[in-house]
Amino acid sequence: MAAWRRAVHCRSVALVAVAALYAALPAIAQQSVAPEQQEAFLKTAKVVNTREAGKGVTGTLRVTLSDGVLTHDASVQAVDVAMNEFRSNRGTELNFKDSWRYNVAAYRLNQVLQLGRVPVSVERSHRGKVGSFTWWVDDVLMDEGERLKTKTSAPDSSAWNEQMWHVRLFDQLIQNVDRNLGNLLIDKSWAVWMIDHSRAFRLSNKLASPKNLTRIERGALERLRALDDAALKTAVGDYLTSFERRALLQRRDEIVALCDAGGPSMIYERPPQMH
């Protein structure tokens, strides 16, 4: 009997060790799971826990998903609001939209343009509502608001500057009117992650802040040049209307013209080690 108890005890210890190993998976998953695998996981893995995300005003939830091997969290938004007029402390916005669809569109567009880190986002139903399931960013060191508040500098200023140039470029392209400092996350490797795009893709064909565009990497510029409505439609599907796509391409035209007018001083080549 004593031997049996020892065997049970050893098995229990082993199970605890395995559980601890899987508990550590979310911390490494972002680096080891390819975007295509993340998409499949977000679409099919079982929801094992749901709670409030704790930030934002769109009723965002944080869910834990598991497929029996991998366990990871996701941010869930089901907001889908359209108003002729919306008033806030920023002023009045006409044709206002706040939609989970834009999270999916932003991810898909970024996969084509490679302008920065936008977490994987897919369409999925939860609790009877259709919304976006977005891969939870791991190992967050701070957000941009906290970095500025604490006056913390990035360890590699060149890499940091390039990331921020791409953030500004992406936000001008998609006309993100809600890029607050809390939805620019900085992980422990000092990679910047752009989250929450539910108030992007406006209908204006003009850049909101062209002065924010100071430099652009040549590869990013060429990918912008190559984008046409057919490629954009293929990338974003029905998550953007034809009017939203047309406005985005008109803003793209302004960005390209601005870069061409800026000349060689505005366009830079990415060092080989950064590819």
NUZA-34644 format. One record per residue (C-alpha): residue in three letters; x, y, z. Coordinates in steps of 0.02 Angstrom, whole numbers, padded with zeros to 5 digits, always signed. Layout:
// NUZA-34644
ALAXYZ;...
This chain:
// NUZA-34644
MET+00000+00000+00000;ALA+00143+00118+00043;ALA+00219+00088-00129;TRP+00051+00127-00210;ARG+00040+00291-00114;ARG+00216+00337-00168;ALA+00171+00302-00349;VAL+00015+00410-00337;HIS+00117+00548-00256;CYS+00249+00541-00394;ARG+00114+00547-00528;SER+00034+00698-00442;VAL+00201+00788-00438;ALA+00226+00750-00622;LEU+00054+00816-00667;VAL+00088+00976-00570;ALA+00251+00997-00666;VAL+00161+00973-00833;ALA+00027+01097-00782;ALA+00161+01223-00736;LEU+00241+01197-00906;TYR+00078+01231-00998;ALA+00045+01381-00887;ALA+00207+01454-00952;LEU+00155+01429-01134;PRO+00064+01596-01153;ALA+00225+01687-01113;ILE+00315+01607-01260;ALA+00168+01577-01377;GLN+00178+01746-01461;GLN+00354+01708-01520;SER+00328+01526-01569;VAL+00153+01517-01645;ALA+00141+01577-01825;PRO+00001+01700-01870;GLU-00092+01566-01969;GLN-00089+01451-01818;GLN-00146+01594-01706;GLU-00293+01624-01823;ALA-00346+01442-01817;PHE-00326+01437-01628;LEU-00431+01595-01602;LYS-00569+01526-01714;THR-00581+01351-01641;ALA-00505+01336-01467;LYS-00626+01314-01322;VAL-00666+01464-01211;VAL-00625+01408-01034;ASN-00636+01575-00942;THR-00712+01747-00972;ARG-00688+01909-00874;GLU-00688+02096-00900;ALA-00531+02161-00985;GLY-00523+02307-00863;LYS-00485+02444-00990;GLY-00577+02537-01126;VAL-00758+02591-01149;THR-00818+02463-01277;GLY-00857+02320-01158;THR-00700+02224-01202;LEU-00685+02051-01127;ARG-00531+01947-01092;VAL-00555+01762-01124;THR-00442+01614-01097;LEU-00440+01486-01239;SER-00373+01309-01241;ASP-00361+01175-01374;GLY-00293+01044-01254;VAL-00112+01084-01295;LEU-00099+01273-01300;THR-00183+01392-01180;HIS-00186+01577-01221;ASP-00291+01732-01192;ALA-00386+01839-01317;SER-00467+02010-01314;VAL-00649+02003-01369;GLN-00745+02152-01437;ALA-00924+02142-01498;VAL-00955+02329-01513;ASP-01044+02376-01676;VAL-01114+02552-01669;ALA-01158+02672-01810;MET-01219+02851-01781;ASN-01251+02998-01895;GLU-01172+03111-01766;PHE-01063+03075-01615;ARG-01009+03206-01488;SER-00864+03187-01368;ASN-00733+03296-01285;ARG-00640+03288-01451;GLY-00782+03371-01543;THR-00919+03310-01659;GLU-00893+03169-01783;LEU-01013+03134-01925;ASN-01044+02959-01993;PHE-00973+02887-01832;LYS-00935+02702-01820;ASP-00863+02597-01681;SER-00849+02417-01740;TRP-00758+02256-01701;ARG-00744+02228-01889;TYR-00606+02357-01899;ASN-00495+02253-01785;VAL-00500+02112-01912;ALA-00476+02232-02058;ALA-00326+02314-01975;TYR-00242+02146-01946;ARG-00273+02086-02124;LEU-00215+02249-02202;ASN-00057+02248-02098;GLN-00018+02071-02155;VAL-00006+02140-02331;LEU+00085+02303-02292;GLN+00192+02245-02145;LEU+00189+02418-02066;GLY+00200+02363-01886;ARG+00142+02241-01755;VAL-00046+02218-01759;PRO-00103+02064-01662;VAL-00196+01927-01753;SER-00384+01960-01752;VAL-00525+01849-01817;GLU-00713+01846-01820;ARG-00798+01732-01693;SER-00959+01722-01592;HIS-00959+01725-01402;ARG-01108+01727-01286;GLY-01225+01746-01433;LYS-01135+01897-01508;VAL-01021+01906-01659;GLY-00861+02001-01630;SER-00672+02002-01646;PHE-00557+01884-01553;THR-00385+01963-01545;TRP-00227+01876-01486;TRP-00181+01942-01314;VAL-00011+02027-01315;ASP+00110+01936-01201;ASP+00248+02001-01089;VAL+00190+02182-01089;LEU+00317+02294-01005;MET+00214+02453-01011;ASP+00106+02556-01127;GLU+00161+02715-01213;GLY+00072+02822-01084;GLU+00171+02744-00942;ARG+00333+02757-01041;LEU+00310+02943-01064;LYS+00254+02968-00885;THR+00408+02880-00817;LYS+00522+02957-00950;THR+00588+02786-00997;SER+00696+02777-01152;ALA+00704+02629-01270;PRO+00869+02534-01263;ASP+00887+02547-01453;SER+00833+02719-01512;SER+00851+02678-01697;ALA+00738+02526-01687;TRP+00615+02623-01580;ASN+00607+02769-01702;GLU+00574+02652-01848;GLN+00430+02570-01755;MET+00352+02737-01714;TRP+00368+02797-01895;HIS+00271+02644-01947;VAL+00140+02669-01811;ARG+00109+02846-01871;LEU+00104+02790-02052;PHE-00022+02652-02016;ASP-00133+02767-01914;GLN-00135+02899-02051;LEU-00174+02768-02182;ILE-00321+02691-02087;GLN-00369+02858-02009;ASN-00372+02791-01832;VAL-00458+02927-01732;ASP-00436+02838-01566;ARG-00250+02801-01553;ASN-00229+02842-01369;LEU-00068+02804-01275;GLY-00148+02657-01187;ASN-00168+02555-01345;LEU+00014+02561-01393;LEU+00087+02417-01295;ILE+00273+02388-01269;ASP+00331+02211-01234;LYS+00489+02156-01145;SER+00587+02153-01308;TRP+00533+02334-01338;ALA+00422+02287-01483;VAL+00274+02405-01504;TRP+00102+02325-01528;MET-00045+02423-01599;ILE-00210+02366-01524;ASP-00393+02419-01532;HIS-00438+02484-01705;SER-00627+02489-01683;ARG-00633+02675-01723;ALA-00527+02675-01880;PHE-00559+02671-02069;ARG-00652+02836-02079;LEU-00725+02903-02242;SER-00617+03058-02258;ASN-00500+03052-02407;LYS-00380+03175-02324;LEU-00241+03135-02201;ALA-00283+03189-02025;SER-00104+03239-01978;PRO+00014+03233-02127;LYS+00148+03320-02022;ASN+00165+03158-01922;LEU+00239+03073-02075;THR+00423+03115-02069;ARG+00511+02958-02132;ILE+00464+02797-02221;GLU+00558+02637-02258;ARG+00575+02604-02445;GLY+00498+02431-02438;ALA+00345+02497-02348;LEU+00327+02635-02476;GLU+00335+02511-02621;ARG+00204+02399-02540;LEU+00092+02552-02522;ARG+00118+02596-02706;ALA+00070+02420-02759;LEU-00093+02419-02662;ASP-00247+02433-02770;ASP-00431+02402-02738;ALA-00425+02221-02795;ALA-00281+02181-02676;LEU-00363+02278-02536;LYS-00529+02189-02562;THR-00441+02021-02561;ALA-00353+02067-02399;VAL-00497+02138-02298;GLY-00646+02051-02377;ASP-00813+02122-02320;TYR-00742+02199-02162;LEU-00729+02364-02255;THR-00859+02439-02369;SER-00816+02498-02545;PHE-00826+02677-02480;GLU-00704+02640-02339;ARG-00584+02556-02461;ARG-00593+02702-02582;ALA-00558+02828-02443;LEU-00410+02724-02383;LEU-00335+02717-02559;GLN-00356+02905-02579;ARG-00263+02930-02415;ARG-00131+02809-02480;ASP-00112+02920-02634;GLU-00081+03070-02521;ILE+00049+02974-02422;VAL+00142+02920-02579;ALA+00136+03097-02650;LEU+00201+03165-02485;CYS+00344+03041-02486;ASP+00388+03079-02666;ALA+00388+03266-02629;GLY+00498+03238-02476;GLY+00632+03159-02582;PRO+00778+03050-02526;SER+00786+03130-02354;MET+00616+03056-02311;ILE+00646+02880-02377;TYR+00770+02765-02292;GLU+00835+02590-02321;ARG+00813+02462-02183;PRO+00979+02389-02124;PRO+00998+02204-02173;GLN+00992+02143-01992;MET+00820+02222-01971;HIS+00737+02122-02113;
